[in-house]
């Protein structure tokens, strides 16, 4: 399962040559910022551990201390089967997918690479 290393939302401003950082410590996880993506929870935790050696301004320390690994599906829910089917049909209508590959191989669709333009009947 894909994991996202998430950081608290923050706003950094420079006022009178001073850095001012506002950290939203109570923000829901859906508003946090994705820092990086990992294929395993172990790798994501190692990513959090590596943040300990990252030099950041003092005002941003709470952002990095609060870092969390969360399943990508908790932030970006999987698409429903109906949504996936609509995307598949749209790709095929545009000449993508298996049908598009078969039509290009048969010379019915021009190649998208090399100037074929995808015009029907211009083999």
Number of C-alpha atoms within 10 A of each C-alpha: 11 14 23 25 23 24 21 25 18 17 10 12 11 9 8 7 7 8 12 16 15 13 17 15 13 8 12 10 15 12 13 20 15 20 15 14 18 19 13 15 17 12 15 22 17 12 20 21 13 10 14 12 8 10 9 12 10 10 14 18 14 15 19 16 14 12 21 20 24 19 18 18 13 12 14 9 9 11 10 8 9 9 10 12 12 11 12 15 13 13 15 15 12 12 22 17 14 12 14 18 15 14 16 20 13 11 14 16 21 21 19 13 8 7 8 14 12 18 13 14 9 12 14
